[in-house]
Amino acid sequence: MGLLDKFAEVRATRESLGPIDPTRVVIERLLSPTRAMIRGRETLLAGTNNYMGMTMEPAAIAAGQSALADAGTGTTGSRMANGTHDSHRQLEAELAAFYGYPHAMVFTTGYGANLGVLSALVGPGDAVMLDAHAHASLHDGARMTRADVYSFRHNDATNLDARLRRLGDQATRTLVVVEGLYSVTGDLAPLAEITAVTHRHGALLLVDEAHSVGVIGAGGRGVVETAGVLDQVDFVVGTFSKAFGTTGGFCVSRHAELRLFSYCSRPYMFTASPSPATVASTRAALKLLRDEPQRREHLTRLCTRLLAGLRQLELPVNDVPTPVACVELDSREKALRAWNALLNAGVYVNIMLPPATPGNASLLRLSIGDAYTEADVDELVTKLGGVLGEMNAEAES
Ligand code: PMP
């Protein structure tokens, strides 16, 4: 077998999608944080993770423009060489202060933050214990560690307890890895229970708050804040690519050892640092996320409205309103048809297909943001109801 032969499988997967290819959607022109031209028509964006509408925030744009003019287009180097500007250090200090932790580290992407933190913390002979629904970047990070990798049942602290007990002495050399707000299903981790179980076994806990930082909690610190475990969790990672509206990732910790990661974390050491404009826009976004809790309050009201709308469509929903929801379809084909019908109706959502989904389900994933109006939420629910209703009627006829 040559190197290229394995692409036959990739080609077969592509062909199984038929004429609809959800990986090729092009945003032809952005009109606002909530609307864009797609397939030549104005489309409601319900799958961008732009939870705080920050991509078009004037203060964040102005900060980026000014940094671009002052410091240029890029750093042309890694953090450990020429890629640390004063602004990277400032952003780290501001993130540490935001969480009330002694130290923070900024990475070039959220994906890189997960690789960088897991690979620095865990090594051969140690173990990683992942929630079964953990994001691909956490799995990839776990793979980089060359440690033993296990998983426990999604959001099940009792199962975590049993799995850690089974590890015996290795439990004290284990990193438990969960998300705060789960990126596909939109449910929240029971962090108080998970933290207690993890520490009872002498393990450490990492929480990926990619979808919850800036979004959840009165102060916007995510599920670690609402679960009351800010002073107990060991490592919090997050991304700037959602609520902050930029790109990049971070890790904050109550452990001073985080400072030493810069000497051993390869995904931190061997990639160029975020550009000055990205860092400046991120700092402006952090200030707004910190100082304007009314944005989160507005978003929470919209999430409650979305939840009520989905309930009216008789769809299963989470107990707590969050900006992420998913709708399960019976098959890949149905999910593809529903996704395409929604796009033709002027609503963009994400589609998630097996094998990369929790429970191998075929899902439509919806996400909303604080730039939404109540009318936008209603439009999303009405059009979703219309598409699902038509598909049900077809199935019955
Ligand atoms: N963690 C989670 C839970 C995510 O959903 C994502 C991306 N969607 C990442 C990490 C990676 O973040 P980034 O896109 O900023 O690399």
Residues whose N, C-alpha, C, O or C-beta is under 5 A from the ligand:
A	BS01	PMP	T109 G110 Y111 H135 S137 S183 D208 A210 T239 S241 G248
